[in-house]
Amino acid sequence: MIKLKLATEEDAEFVFELMQDKDCQNFIITKTKTNNVEEQKKKLRSYYAQSKKQNRFYFIGMNKKEKIGIVDIYNINKEDERCCIGYAVSKKYRKKGFGTKMVKEGLKFLKNNLKLHGCEAITDPTNAPSTKILQKLNFKKIGTLKHYRKHKGKYLNRELYWKILN
Ligand SMILES: CC(C)(COP(=O)(O)OP(=O)(O)OC[C@H]1O[C@@H](n2cnc3c(N)ncnc32)[C@H](O)[C@@H]1OP(=O)(O)O)[C@@H](O)C(=O)NCCC(=O)NCCS
């Protein structure tokens, strides 16, 4: 059974390594890239503080005692009761159904704990496993956000998915 626990600075090494993976580098574009474990610690401390204000929740996905990935709940909008979800699984644990299970746990948390009503996800159109997860969990594809991200001088398309949490 997959459980989610809030990330703390002790998870910095795990998260930093996970984010060095080629697919994470390609598909998770962040403006606040961390260059080493120390910077990752700082980022996780900030996420942890934000969780206390219910502004962001950065989880580690656990399979028994093994850390298998992350689930990131961000852009929480309390008035409209919606948020965004992001996720990644360590390379050695991929294609075993863990990604789907982790996101499912994330959605349960949004509905049962945060009492949110809707969740969006934004994915690269070429990211087949991510698209598959969203389809399997009944996210509805809203459309293509043309030139939504600018990365290394290029505009990149993204697909917007949306789910009502019922
Ligand atoms: C996307 C990601 C989280 C999927 O994790 P995972 O644990 O492999 O996911 P699952 O095992 O639950 O697989 C989900 C579906 O995708 C399919 N799949 C997995 N890898 C695939 C691949 N490389 N190509 C095509 N389909 C793939 C699986 O077969 C499964 O479909 P099925 O249930 O019909 O068999 C993982 O690939 C990852 O961390 N990628 C880098 C970060 C990233 O892209 N995050 C998403 C940003 S929006």
Ligand as a Chemical Component Dictionary entry (heavy atoms), coordinates in Angstrom:
data_LIG
# 
_chem_comp.id                   LIG 
_chem_comp.type                 NON-POLYMER 
_chem_comp.pdbx_formal_charge   0 
_chem_comp.three_letter_code    LIG 
# 
loop_
_chem_comp_atom.comp_id 
_chem_comp_atom.atom_id 
_chem_comp_atom.alt_atom_id 
_chem_comp_atom.type_symbol 
_chem_comp_atom.charge 
_chem_comp_atom.model_Cartn_x 
_chem_comp_atom.model_Cartn_y 
_chem_comp_atom.model_Cartn_z 
_chem_comp_atom.pdbx_ordinal 
LIG C1  C1  C 0 5.048  9.829  -15.111 1  
LIG C2  C2  C 0 5.570  8.868  -14.039 2  
LIG C3  C3  C 0 5.274  9.468  -12.659 3  
LIG C4  C4  C 0 4.820  7.524  -14.180 4  
LIG O1  O1  O 0 5.187  6.705  -13.085 5  
LIG P1  P1  P 0 4.974  5.115  -13.092 6  
LIG O2  O2  O 0 5.114  4.647  -11.699 7  
LIG O3  O3  O 0 5.829  4.505  -14.126 8  
LIG O4  O4  O 0 3.432  5.031  -13.533 9  
LIG P2  P2  P 0 2.539  3.713  -13.595 10 
LIG O5  O5  O 0 3.382  2.506  -13.397 11 
LIG O6  O6  O 0 1.375  3.931  -12.699 12 
LIG O7  O7  O 0 2.097  3.721  -15.118 13 
LIG C5  C5  C 0 1.025  4.471  -15.603 14 
LIG C6  C6  C 0 0.671  3.993  -16.995 15 
LIG O8  O8  O 0 1.642  4.452  -17.916 16 
LIG C7  C7  C 0 2.183  3.354  -18.657 17 
LIG N1  N1  N 0 3.586  3.640  -18.896 18 
LIG C8  C8  C 0 4.588  3.673  -17.980 19 
LIG N2  N2  N 0 5.730  4.031  -18.576 20 
LIG C9  C9  C 0 5.448  4.236  -19.884 21 
LIG C10 C10 C 0 6.206  4.657  -21.001 22 
LIG N3  N3  N 0 7.513  4.933  -20.894 23 
LIG N4  N4  N 0 5.576  4.787  -22.201 24 
LIG C11 C11 C 0 4.252  4.526  -22.326 25 
LIG N5  N5  N 0 3.461  4.148  -21.279 26 
LIG C12 C12 C 0 4.066  4.000  -20.079 27 
LIG C13 C13 C 0 1.993  2.158  -17.755 28 
LIG O9  O9  O 0 1.978  0.971  -18.506 29 
LIG C14 C14 C 0 0.662  2.476  -17.117 30 
LIG O10 O10 O 0 -0.416 2.152  -17.966 31 
LIG P3  P3  P 0 -1.291 0.818  -17.732 32 
LIG O11 O11 O 0 -1.863 0.933  -16.357 33 
LIG O12 O12 O 0 -2.299 0.863  -18.804 34 
LIG O13 O13 O 0 -0.328 -0.324 -17.850 35 
LIG C15 C15 C 0 7.103  8.588  -14.208 36 
LIG O14 O14 O 0 7.327  8.133  -15.517 37 
LIG C16 C16 C 0 7.971  9.789  -13.925 38 
LIG O15 O15 O 0 8.326  10.045 -12.779 39 
LIG N6  N6  N 0 8.349  10.538 -14.972 40 
LIG C17 C17 C 0 9.194  11.737 -14.788 41 
LIG C18 C18 C 0 8.465  12.861 -14.086 42 
LIG C19 C19 C 0 7.190  13.235 -14.809 43 
LIG O16 O16 O 0 7.086  13.185 -16.029 44 
LIG N7  N7  N 0 6.184  13.649 -14.018 45 
LIG C20 C20 C 0 4.908  14.077 -14.543 46 
LIG C21 C21 C 0 4.955  15.534 -14.833 47 
LIG S1  S1  S 0 3.361  16.108 -15.350 48 
# 
loop_
_chem_comp_bond.comp_id 
_chem_comp_bond.atom_id_1 
_chem_comp_bond.atom_id_2 
_chem_comp_bond.value_order 
_chem_comp_bond.pdbx_ordinal 
LIG C1  C2  SING 1  
LIG C2  C3  SING 2  
LIG C2  C4  SING 3  
LIG C2  C15 SING 4  
LIG C4  O1  SING 5  
LIG O1  P1  SING 6  
LIG P1  O2  DOUB 7  
LIG P1  O3  SING 8  
LIG P1  O4  SING 9  
LIG O4  P2  SING 10 
LIG P2  O5  DOUB 11 
LIG P2  O6  SING 12 
LIG P2  O7  SING 13 
LIG O7  C5  SING 14 
LIG C5  C6  SING 15 
LIG C6  O8  SING 16 
LIG C6  C14 SING 17 
LIG O8  C7  SING 18 
LIG C7  N1  SING 19 
LIG C7  C13 SING 20 
LIG N1  C8  SING 21 
LIG N1  C12 SING 22 
LIG C8  N2  DOUB 23 
LIG N2  C9  SING 24 
LIG C9  C10 SING 25 
LIG C9  C12 DOUB 26 
LIG C10 N3  SING 27 
LIG C10 N4  DOUB 28 
LIG N4  C11 SING 29 
LIG C11 N5  DOUB 30 
LIG N5  C12 SING 31 
LIG C13 O9  SING 32 
LIG C13 C14 SING 33 
LIG C14 O10 SING 34 
LIG O10 P3  SING 35 
LIG P3  O11 DOUB 36 
LIG P3  O12 SING 37 
LIG P3  O13 SING 38 
LIG C15 O14 SING 39 
LIG C15 C16 SING 40 
LIG C16 O15 DOUB 41 
LIG C16 N6  SING 42 
LIG N6  C17 SING 43 
LIG C17 C18 SING 44 
LIG C18 C19 SING 45 
LIG C19 O16 DOUB 46 
LIG C19 N7  SING 47 
LIG N7  C20 SING 48 
LIG C20 C21 SING 49 
LIG C21 S1  SING 50 
# 
